[in-house]
């Protein structure tokens, strides 16, 4: 992968993560499941881990990540 493609991937990832930080998303405005577009499996995993935040736990199913406050999940 060349440097321009790497920068483009990081920029796109940062934009998508910024959506998660948007108060309209992180607040109570949106409930239930919702999408934020398409991503590679690597980027999706990075966004999912960002969504649940530091201190997440793995649920009893062995794959679902649950935020430390129990309010967000990533499968």
C-alpha positions as CSV (number, residue, x, y, z in Angstrom):
1,X,0.0,0.0,0.0
2,X,1.4,3.4,-0.9
3,X,1.4,6.4,1.4
4,X,-1.5,8.2,-0.3
5,X,-3.7,5.2,0.1
6,X,-2.7,4.8,3.7
7,X,-3.5,8.4,4.4
8,X,-6.9,8.1,2.6
9,X,-7.8,5.1,4.7
10,X,-6.8,6.8,8.0
11,X,-8.7,10.0,7.0
12,X,-11.8,7.9,6.2
13,X,-11.5,6.0,9.4
14,X,-11.1,9.2,11.4
15,X,-14.2,10.7,9.7
16,X,-16.3,7.6,10.6
17,X,-15.0,7.6,14.1
18,X,-16.0,11.3,14.4
19,X,-19.5,10.2,13.6
20,X,-19.4,8.1,16.7
21,X,-18.3,11.1,18.8
22,X,-21.1,13.3,17.4
23,X,-23.4,14.2,20.3
24,X,-26.4,13.4,18.1
25,X,-25.1,9.8,17.9
26,X,-23.6,9.4,21.4
27,X,-26.6,10.9,23.1
28,X,-30.1,9.6,23.2
29,X,-31.1,10.9,19.7
30,X,-30.5,7.5,18.1
31,X,-31.5,4.3,19.6
32,X,-31.2,0.7,18.4
33,X,-29.0,-0.5,15.6
34,X,-27.7,1.9,12.9
35,X,-25.1,1.9,10.2
36,X,-22.3,4.3,9.4
37,X,-21.4,3.1,5.9
38,X,-19.1,0.6,4.5
39,X,-15.6,-0.3,5.8
40,X,-13.0,-3.0,5.5
41,X,-13.0,-5.6,8.2
42,X,-9.9,-4.0,9.8
43,X,-11.5,-0.5,9.8
44,X,-14.8,-1.9,11.1
45,X,-13.0,-3.6,13.9
46,X,-11.2,-0.4,14.8
47,X,-14.4,1.6,14.7
48,X,-16.2,-1.0,16.8
49,X,-13.5,-0.9,19.4
50,X,-13.6,2.8,19.4
51,X,-17.4,2.7,19.8
52,X,-17.3,0.5,22.9
53,X,-14.3,2.5,24.3
54,X,-11.4,1.6,26.6
55,X,-12.2,-0.9,29.3
56,X,-14.6,-3.0,27.2
57,X,-15.4,-6.6,28.2
58,X,-16.0,-9.6,26.0
59,X,-19.5,-11.0,26.5
60,X,-20.3,-14.6,27.4
61,X,-20.6,-15.5,23.7
62,X,-16.9,-14.9,23.4
63,X,-17.1,-12.4,20.6
64,X,-19.4,-9.4,21.5
65,X,-17.5,-6.4,23.0
66,X,-19.5,-4.5,25.6
67,X,-18.6,-1.1,26.9
68,X,-17.5,-0.7,30.5
69,X,-20.9,1.0,31.3
70,X,-22.8,-1.7,29.4
71,X,-24.5,0.7,27.1
72,X,-22.7,0.0,23.8
73,X,-21.9,-3.3,22.0
74,X,-19.9,-4.3,19.0
75,X,-20.3,-7.7,17.5
